[in-house]
């Protein structure tokens, strides 16, 4: 099966649109909830499709089955990355997110690694634990029973020994199991795990294939359980987090939305995911580092911010969720600011699209190549995206002030922009 990735279009095709007298802050809050429910629902649907491909892979391992599982993982990232805008400001999402999307991870915790090309967090006691090869693990005076690899066991191993680099579950654990280490550094190429790593019995490579299969199935099961929980929290007409949000003051929910947009754009995406990797020329700080999917991961994070501003989200099945928007509120109050913000969204999304275009070109330059020391073209592409995100955050702050939200102070993750 050929890998499928959603088509992305240069720049933003959205604008505030005509200002309707019926647009209200409460209507914007409803749209916010509608988009959250849709994006978490799509994340669940695509994760279930991934699980189906993983089941096929472990049932009858082949290169084709592995390729299909990898393609399904990439598809699952499209809606999930668009959900990250809900993290900041909504504690229920941020507290939950780490089990699904924590990174960077010290992959030696999970499976075999090439020690000559493995850079883990200094002092991490779990960095070479290799759960898949280890039925029991001794840490200090405690021995952990790892005989049965279950979702609950894997969840309990996150941040083992107090290290945030010990990530046992989520999208990136699955990514590592499907691709393996990317041993190419800043040169072309992603991970190249052989499909025979999932052959149980004769033909198994690198040992412990039965436990590797159990690990892959367990962490995928946990991913789906977690996504079901968050989908339920945003379902309409239920006693859940969304109901609490909609029952509160609309300005409180608007503050959460605007803080989430600004914090994702500034501290997280421009800072932690781009600036850190670029300044350190560090593939260890690349978000989807095993699969070389980072350019799409970053693009869809930015797309999630755009979704909230314009009150529009295109679902995985092509249908569109649309309602009252922040853009319409701004257009009614300050048309000039609305116009300037529209332009900044176009500029920023254009810069994010440029990363995608370069990474998907006939002679591609993936994100890990862009951050290589001395790669001026790559550095300029990433810096252009960072500059666009920072400028967009400043517009979001002005929008917040226009809507009566003072001192928004988006999280900059201690980066100086």
Buried (B, 14 or more C-beta within 10 A) or exposed (E): EEEEBBEBEEBBEBBBBEBEEEBBBBBBBBBBBBBBBBBBBBBBBBBBBBBBBBBBBBEEBBEEBBBBBBBBBBBBBBBBBBBBBBBBBBEBBBEBBBBBBBBBBBBBBBBBBEEEEBEBBEEBBBBBBBBBBBBEBEEEEEEBEBEEBBBEBBBEBBBBBEBBBBBBBBBBBBBBBBBBBBBBEBEEEBBEBEBBBBBBEEEBEBBBBBBBBBBBBBBBBBBBBBBBEBBBBBBEEEEBBBBEBBEEEBEEBBBBBBBBBBBBBBBBBBBBBBBBBBEEBBBBBBBBBBBBBBBBBBBBBBBBBBBBBBBBBBBBEEEEBBBBBBBBBBBBBBEEBBBBBBEBBBBBBBBBBBBBBBBBEEEEBBBBBBBBEEBEEBBEBBBBBBBBBBBBBBBBBBBBBBBEBEEBEBBBBEBEB
